[in-house]
Amino acid sequence: MMPGMPSPHTPLPRARQVSLLGALYMAQGLPFGFFTLALPVLMRDAGWSLTAISLLQFLALPWALKFMWAPVLDHHGSRRMWLRLFLGSSCVMALVLSQLSLSSQTNMLFAAVLLFNLLAASQDVITDGLAVRLLDVRERGLANGLQVGGFRLGMILGGGVLLWVFARTNWETMFLCMAGLLALLAVPAWYPPEPVRALAPQARPRGMALSWAWLERALTPGMLTFAVLILAYRFGDQLLGSLTGPFMRDQDISKETIAMMKGVVGSGASLVGAFAGGWLAFRLGRRTALLFSGLTQALAFTCYVAAAAGWGGMNALWAATVLEGIFGTMATVALFTLMMDAADPAHAGTDFTLLACMTSLVSGLANLVGGVVADAFGYLPTFTLAAVSSALGCLVLVGWLDRHPIHPRIAQAWRG
């Protein structure tokens, strides 16, 4: 252990918590943002169909399936070892991608993207478990603002700034910049703390029990119901997510302008939304935060509806970028805070991962549906469907938890 580093039993200083969790979530959000925001724009620019672009979601399968290996990461090995492995390997993968190209080495490129997603998704298991164990119930609203803000800022760096770098330079330079950013973000996370595990070594699952530990956690009372509610809450948001970049390109908006909208403006709006969402969950409780942010997010999507209908032009798109950045991030903070409340500290990484995988599954399904519907019927019906689905999903989740809080951890936090 390096001099001055906290021992496993020493409470981590608040500044160190902020730098550690912020860096880890930014490191995960950066490649995710590139592959979900920037790469679709580049593919559309190269002439790919919306349906083909939507198939990129299958390369994000590790985010939906990480619950299968989450118990191994949650209960075995040190967090320091896992984080060093995943962060270091991500830097190497960025260097590998810099030597490939979108046109001539498509299969190798997609294989590399799949492996990149596997590394980032596995790192997320460790990071989420660390956050649940480091933070108490009262801190989680504010901390999830940091979590979501860090991840969204990473997404903006990957989906906006790196797109801008590509527009000004080339593919190789863009990925060299990604490798440099990932290496920089790895610095504060190189010596993470080791909170004492809630389960003694002899009580941790092993062998076949370890292989199916995720299923046992999934079948605990209320877990599957809560997962369905997450699906309802997130479907509309994810339906629209991967279409905004291709829509802007189809409106003949330059890559530089898209990078400015997604990077500078979107980044600022997301950070405002992250802090506002954390404050709302902290001050007014989970119910108010989820209801307000969910409905205002749906309202923000109507700006995309207006743009697709030919109303407002660029003003509508700028408004959509700002409002979706603020209220969409607030909705994510509120939902992730409730997901953290639902996680059992003894199985923190596994429980939170199961719920997070539900959001990834929703993302892949909704993006695929969005691409197919947009190809078949156009952007206007698809954006309208996204706005309506978002509002209805919010009302379904809040209405259900008002009557059935699922289990005591959620009940304690729901109206607190």
C-alpha positions as CSV (number, residue, x, y, z in Angstrom):
1,M,0.0,0.0,0.0
2,M,1.3,3.4,-1.0
3,P,2.1,5.9,1.9
4,G,-0.9,8.0,2.7
5,M,-3.4,5.6,1.2
6,P,-6.4,4.8,3.5
7,S,-6.5,1.4,5.0
8,P,-9.4,-0.9,4.2
9,H,-11.0,0.0,7.6
10,T,-10.5,3.8,7.3
11,P,-13.4,5.9,6.1
12,L,-12.6,7.4,2.8
13,P,-12.3,11.2,2.8
14,R,-15.1,12.9,0.9
15,A,-12.8,14.5,-1.7
16,R,-11.3,11.1,-2.4
17,Q,-14.7,9.5,-2.8
18,V,-15.6,12.2,-5.3
19,S,-12.4,11.9,-7.4
20,L,-12.5,8.1,-7.3
21,L,-16.1,7.5,-8.2
22,G,-16.1,10.4,-10.7
23,A,-13.0,9.1,-12.5
24,L,-14.3,5.5,-12.6
25,Y,-17.7,6.5,-14.0
26,M,-16.2,8.8,-16.6
27,A,-13.8,6.1,-17.7
28,Q,-16.8,3.8,-18.3
29,G,-18.9,6.5,-20.0
30,L,-16.2,7.6,-22.4
31,P,-16.1,4.5,-24.7
32,F,-19.9,3.9,-24.2
33,G,-20.6,7.4,-25.4
34,F,-18.4,6.9,-28.5
35,F,-20.0,3.6,-29.5
36,T,-23.6,4.8,-28.9
37,L,-23.4,8.4,-30.0
38,A,-20.4,9.1,-32.3
39,L,-20.1,5.7,-34.1
40,P,-23.7,5.8,-35.4
41,V,-23.1,9.3,-36.8
42,L,-19.9,8.1,-38.6
43,M,-21.8,5.0,-39.9
44,R,-24.7,7.1,-41.1
45,D,-22.2,9.4,-42.8
46,A,-20.7,6.3,-44.5
47,G,-24.2,5.4,-45.9
48,W,-25.3,2.7,-43.4
49,S,-29.1,2.2,-42.9
50,L,-30.8,3.0,-39.6
51,T,-31.7,-0.7,-39.2
52,A,-28.0,-1.6,-39.7
53,I,-26.9,1.0,-37.2
54,S,-29.4,-0.2,-34.7
55,L,-27.7,-3.7,-34.8
56,L,-24.7,-2.1,-33.1
57,Q,-26.7,-2.7,-29.9
58,F,-25.8,-6.4,-30.1
59,L,-22.1,-5.3,-29.5
60,A,-23.3,-3.8,-26.2
61,L,-24.5,-7.3,-25.0
62,P,-21.9,-7.4,-22.2
63,W,-23.8,-4.5,-20.5
64,A,-26.9,-6.6,-20.5
65,L,-25.3,-9.9,-19.6
66,K,-22.7,-8.8,-17.0
67,F,-25.0,-10.1,-14.2
68,M,-23.8,-13.6,-15.2
69,W,-20.2,-13.0,-14.0
70,A,-21.0,-10.3,-11.5
71,P,-20.9,-12.7,-8.5
72,V,-17.4,-13.7,-9.4
73,L,-16.3,-10.1,-9.4
74,D,-18.4,-9.2,-6.4
75,H,-17.1,-11.9,-4.1
76,H,-13.7,-12.9,-5.3
77,G,-10.4,-11.1,-6.0
78,S,-9.6,-7.6,-4.8
79,R,-11.2,-4.6,-6.3
80,R,-7.8,-3.1,-6.8
81,M,-6.8,-6.1,-9.0
82,W,-10.0,-6.0,-11.1
83,L,-9.9,-2.2,-11.6
84,R,-6.3,-2.2,-12.7
85,L,-6.9,-5.0,-15.1
86,F,-10.0,-3.4,-16.7
87,L,-8.6,0.1,-16.9
88,G,-5.3,-1.0,-18.3
89,S,-6.9,-3.3,-20.8
90,S,-9.3,-0.5,-22.0
91,C,-6.3,1.7,-22.7
92,V,-4.7,-1.1,-24.8
93,M,-8.0,-1.6,-26.7
94,A,-8.2,2.0,-27.6
95,L,-4.7,1.8,-29.1
96,V,-5.7,-1.4,-31.0
97,L,-8.8,0.4,-32.4
98,S,-6.6,3.3,-33.6
99,Q,-5.0,0.9,-36.1
100,L,-8.3,-0.4,-37.5
101,S,-10.8,1.4,-39.8
102,L,-14.5,1.5,-40.3
103,S,-14.5,0.6,-44.0
104,S,-11.8,-2.0,-44.6
105,Q,-11.7,-4.0,-41.4
106,T,-15.4,-4.1,-40.2
107,N,-15.3,-7.6,-38.6
108,M,-12.1,-6.9,-36.6
109,L,-13.5,-3.5,-35.6
110,F,-16.7,-4.9,-34.4
111,A,-14.9,-7.6,-32.5
112,A,-12.8,-5.0,-30.8
113,V,-15.9,-2.9,-29.9
114,L,-17.4,-6.0,-28.3
115,L,-14.3,-6.7,-26.2
116,F,-14.2,-3.0,-25.2
117,N,-17.8,-3.2,-24.0
118,L,-16.9,-6.4,-22.1
119,L,-14.1,-4.6,-20.2
120,A,-16.2,-1.5,-19.4
121,A,-19.2,-3.5,-18.3
122,S,-17.1,-5.7,-16.0
123,Q,-15.5,-2.6,-14.5
124,D,-19.0,-1.2,-13.8
125,V,-19.8,-4.2,-11.6
126,I,-16.8,-3.4,-9.4
127,T,-17.5,0.4,-9.4
128,D,-21.2,0.0,-8.5
129,G,-20.4,-2.4,-5.7
130,L,-17.8,0.0,-4.3
131,A,-20.3,2.9,-4.4
132,V,-23.0,0.9,-2.6
133,R,-20.6,-0.1,0.2
134,L,-18.9,3.3,0.5
135,L,-22.2,5.4,0.7
136,D,-25.0,5.5,3.3
137,V,-28.6,5.9,2.4
138,R,-28.7,9.7,2.9
139,E,-25.6,10.2,0.6
140,R,-26.9,8.2,-2.3
141,G,-29.0,10.9,-3.9
142,L,-26.1,13.3,-4.1
143,A,-23.6,10.6,-4.9
144,N,-25.7,9.3,-7.8
145,G,-25.7,12.8,-9.2
146,L,-21.9,12.4,-9.2
147,Q,-22.2,8.9,-10.6
148,V,-24.6,9.8,-13.5
149,G,-22.8,13.1,-14.1
150,G,-19.5,11.4,-14.4
151,F,-20.8,8.8,-16.7
152,R,-22.7,11.3,-18.8
153,L,-19.6,13.6,-19.0
154,G,-17.6,10.5,-20.1
155,M,-20.3,9.9,-22.7
156,I,-20.1,13.5,-23.9
157,L,-16.3,13.2,-24.2
158,G,-16.7,10.0,-26.2
159,G,-19.7,11.0,-28.2
160,G,-19.0,14.7,-28.7
161,V,-15.4,15.7,-28.2
162,L,-14.0,12.6,-29.9
163,L,-16.4,13.1,-32.8
164,W,-15.1,16.7,-33.1
165,V,-11.5,15.4,-33.0
166,F,-12.3,13.0,-35.9
167,A,-13.9,15.8,-37.9
168,R,-10.7,17.8,-37.6
169,T,-8.1,15.0,-37.8
170,N,-8.6,11.3,-38.5
171,W,-9.6,7.9,-37.1
172,E,-6.2,7.1,-35.6
173,T,-5.8,10.4,-33.8
174,M,-9.3,10.1,-32.4
175,F,-8.5,6.7,-30.7
176,L,-5.1,7.9,-29.5
177,C,-6.9,10.7,-27.7
178,M,-9.3,8.1,-26.2
179,A,-6.4,6.1,-24.9
180,G,-4.8,9.2,-23.4
181,L,-8.1,10.2,-21.7
182,L,-8.6,6.7,-20.3
183,A,-5.0,6.6,-18.9
184,L,-5.6,10.0,-17.3
185,L,-8.9,8.8,-15.7
186,A,-7.1,5.7,-14.4
187,V,-4.8,7.7,-12.1
188,P,-7.2,8.5,-9.2
189,A,-8.6,5.0,-9.4
190,W,-5.3,3.1,-9.4
191,Y,-5.4,2.6,-5.6
192,P,-9.1,2.1,-4.7
193,P,-10.1,1.3,-1.1
194,E,-11.0,-2.2,-0.1
195,P,-14.2,-1.9,2.1
196,V,-14.7,-5.0,4.3
197,R,-17.0,-7.4,2.5
198,A,-20.3,-8.1,4.2
199,L,-20.0,-11.9,3.7
200,A,-17.2,-13.8,5.4
201,P,-14.9,-15.8,3.0
202,Q,-16.5,-19.1,3.9
203,A,-20.0,-17.7,3.3
204,R,-19.3,-16.5,-0.3
205,P,-20.7,-18.6,-3.2
206,R,-18.3,-20.9,-4.9
207,G,-18.2,-23.5,-7.7
208,M,-21.6,-24.2,-9.2
209,A,-23.3,-22.1,-6.6
210,L,-21.2,-19.1,-7.8
211,S,-22.3,-19.8,-11.4
212,W,-26.0,-19.5,-10.5
213,A,-25.7,-16.9,-7.7
214,W,-27.1,-14.2,-10.0
215,L,-30.3,-16.3,-10.5
216,E,-30.8,-16.7,-6.7
217,R,-30.5,-12.9,-6.4
218,A,-32.9,-12.3,-9.3
219,L,-35.5,-14.5,-7.7
220,T,-35.4,-12.7,-4.3
221,P,-38.8,-11.2,-3.5
222,G,-39.6,-8.1,-5.6
223,M,-36.5,-8.1,-7.8
224,L,-38.2,-9.2,-11.0
225,T,-41.1,-6.8,-10.4
226,F,-38.7,-3.9,-9.9
227,A,-36.8,-4.9,-13.1
228,V,-40.1,-4.7,-15.1
229,L,-40.7,-1.2,-13.7
230,I,-37.3,-0.2,-14.8
231,L,-38.1,-1.4,-18.3
232,A,-41.2,0.7,-18.3
233,Y,-39.5,3.8,-17.0
234,R,-36.5,3.7,-19.5
235,F,-38.1,2.4,-22.7
236,G,-39.1,5.8,-24.2
237,D,-35.8,7.4,-23.4
238,Q,-33.8,4.6,-25.0
239,L,-36.1,4.4,-28.0
240,L,-35.0,7.9,-28.9
241,G,-31.4,7.7,-27.8
242,S,-29.5,6.4,-30.8
243,L,-31.6,8.2,-33.4
244,T,-30.8,11.8,-32.5
245,G,-27.3,11.8,-34.1
246,P,-28.4,10.1,-37.4
247,F,-31.4,12.5,-37.5
248,M,-29.2,15.5,-37.3
249,R,-26.9,14.1,-40.1
250,D,-30.0,13.6,-42.2
251,Q,-30.9,17.2,-41.6
252,D,-27.5,18.1,-43.2
253,I,-26.0,19.3,-39.9
254,S,-22.2,19.1,-40.0
255,K,-20.3,16.7,-37.8
256,E,-18.6,19.7,-36.1
257,T,-22.0,21.2,-35.2
258,I,-23.2,17.9,-33.9
259,A,-20.1,17.6,-31.8
260,M,-20.7,21.1,-30.4
261,M,-24.3,20.2,-29.6
262,K,-23.5,16.9,-28.0
263,G,-20.2,17.9,-26.5
264,V,-20.2,21.4,-25.2
265,V,-23.9,22.1,-24.8
266,G,-24.9,18.6,-24.0
267,S,-22.1,18.2,-21.5
268,G,-23.1,21.4,-19.7
269,A,-26.7,20.5,-19.6
270,S,-26.0,16.9,-18.4
271,L,-23.8,18.2,-15.5
272,V,-26.6,20.6,-14.5
273,G,-29.1,17.8,-14.6
274,A,-26.8,15.5,-12.6
275,F,-26.4,17.9,-9.8
276,A,-30.1,19.0,-9.9
277,G,-31.2,15.3,-9.9
278,G,-28.9,14.5,-6.9
279,W,-30.2,17.5,-5.0
280,L,-33.8,16.6,-5.8
281,A,-33.4,13.0,-4.6
282,F,-31.6,14.2,-1.5
283,R,-34.0,17.0,-0.5
284,L,-37.4,15.9,-1.8
285,G,-37.2,12.1,-1.8
286,R,-37.2,9.4,-4.4
287,R,-40.9,9.6,-5.4
288,T,-40.9,13.3,-6.1
289,A,-37.5,13.1,-8.0
290,L,-38.7,10.2,-10.2
291,L,-42.1,11.7,-11.0
292,F,-40.8,15.2,-11.8
293,S,-37.8,14.2,-13.8
294,G,-39.6,11.4,-15.7
295,L,-42.4,13.7,-16.8
296,T,-40.2,16.6,-17.7
297,Q,-37.9,14.3,-19.7
298,A,-40.9,13.2,-21.7
299,L,-41.8,16.9,-22.3
300,A,-38.2,17.6,-23.5
301,F,-38.7,14.9,-26.1
302,T,-41.5,16.9,-27.7
303,C,-38.7,19.3,-29.0
304,Y,-37.4,16.4,-31.1
305,V,-41.0,15.8,-32.3
306,A,-41.3,19.4,-33.3
307,A,-38.0,19.3,-35.2
308,A,-39.0,16.1,-37.0
309,A,-42.3,17.8,-37.9
310,G,-40.4,20.7,-39.4
311,W,-41.2,23.2,-36.7
312,G,-38.5,25.3,-35.1
313,G,-35.6,24.1,-37.2
314,M,-32.2,24.4,-35.4
315,N,-33.8,26.2,-32.5
316,A,-35.9,23.2,-31.7
317,L,-32.8,20.9,-31.8
318,W,-30.8,23.2,-29.6
319,A,-33.7,23.3,-27.1
320,A,-34.0,19.5,-27.3
321,T,-30.3,19.1,-26.6
322,V,-30.4,21.3,-23.5
323,L,-33.7,20.1,-22.1
324,E,-33.0,16.4,-22.7
325,G,-29.6,16.8,-21.2
326,I,-31.0,18.4,-18.0
327,F,-34.1,16.4,-17.5
328,G,-32.9,13.1,-19.0
329,T,-29.9,13.1,-16.6
330,M,-32.2,14.0,-13.7
331,A,-34.4,11.0,-14.5
332,T,-31.4,8.7,-14.7
333,V,-30.0,10.0,-11.3
334,A,-33.4,9.4,-9.7
335,L,-33.7,5.9,-11.0
336,F,-30.2,4.8,-10.2
337,T,-30.6,6.2,-6.7
338,L,-33.6,4.0,-6.2
339,M,-31.7,1.0,-7.7
340,M,-29.0,1.6,-5.2
341,D,-31.5,1.6,-2.4
342,A,-32.8,-1.8,-3.6
343,A,-29.4,-3.4,-3.6
344,D,-28.6,-5.6,-0.6
345,P,-25.1,-4.5,0.8
346,A,-24.1,-8.1,1.2
347,H,-24.5,-8.6,-2.5
348,A,-24.1,-5.0,-3.6
349,G,-22.3,-5.5,-6.9
350,T,-24.5,-8.4,-8.0
351,D,-27.9,-6.8,-7.1
352,F,-27.1,-3.4,-8.6
353,T,-25.7,-5.1,-11.7
354,L,-28.8,-7.2,-12.2
355,L,-30.9,-4.0,-12.2
356,A,-28.4,-2.1,-14.3
357,C,-28.4,-5.0,-16.8
358,M,-32.1,-4.4,-17.1
359,T,-31.5,-0.8,-18.3
360,S,-28.9,-2.1,-20.8
361,L,-31.4,-4.7,-22.1
362,V,-34.0,-2.0,-22.4
363,S,-31.5,0.1,-24.3
364,G,-30.7,-2.6,-26.8
365,L,-34.3,-3.5,-27.3
366,A,-35.6,0.1,-27.6
367,N,-32.7,1.2,-29.9
368,L,-33.4,-1.8,-32.2
369,V,-37.2,-1.0,-32.2
370,G,-36.4,2.7,-32.8
371,G,-34.2,1.9,-35.8
372,V,-36.7,-0.4,-37.4
373,V,-39.7,1.9,-36.8
374,A,-37.8,5.0,-38.0
375,D,-36.7,3.2,-41.2
376,A,-40.3,2.0,-41.8
377,F,-42.3,5.1,-40.8
378,G,-39.9,8.0,-40.3
379,Y,-38.5,10.0,-37.5
380,L,-41.8,11.8,-36.5
381,P,-43.8,8.8,-35.5
382,T,-40.8,7.3,-33.7
383,F,-40.0,10.4,-31.7
384,T,-43.7,10.7,-30.8
385,L,-43.8,7.1,-29.6
386,A,-40.7,7.8,-27.5
387,A,-42.3,10.8,-25.8
388,V,-45.5,9.0,-25.0
389,S,-43.8,5.9,-23.8
390,S,-41.5,7.9,-21.5
391,A,-44.5,9.7,-19.8
392,L,-46.5,6.5,-19.4
393,G,-43.5,4.5,-18.1
394,C,-42.9,7.1,-15.4
395,L,-46.6,7.0,-14.3
396,V,-46.6,3.2,-14.2
397,L,-43.5,3.1,-12.0
398,V,-44.6,5.7,-9.5
399,G,-48.2,4.4,-9.4
400,W,-47.0,0.9,-8.7
401,L,-44.5,1.8,-5.9
402,D,-47.1,4.0,-4.3
403,R,-49.3,0.9,-3.7
404,H,-46.6,-1.8,-3.6
405,P,-43.1,-0.6,-2.4
406,I,-41.7,-4.1,-3.1
407,H,-39.5,-4.5,0.0
408,P,-38.4,-2.6,3.1
409,R,-35.3,-1.0,1.6
410,I,-37.3,0.7,-1.1
411,A,-40.2,1.5,1.3
412,Q,-37.8,3.2,3.6
413,A,-36.4,5.5,0.9
414,W,-39.6,6.0,-1.2
415,R,-41.2,8.9,0.6
416,G,-38.2,9.8,2.7
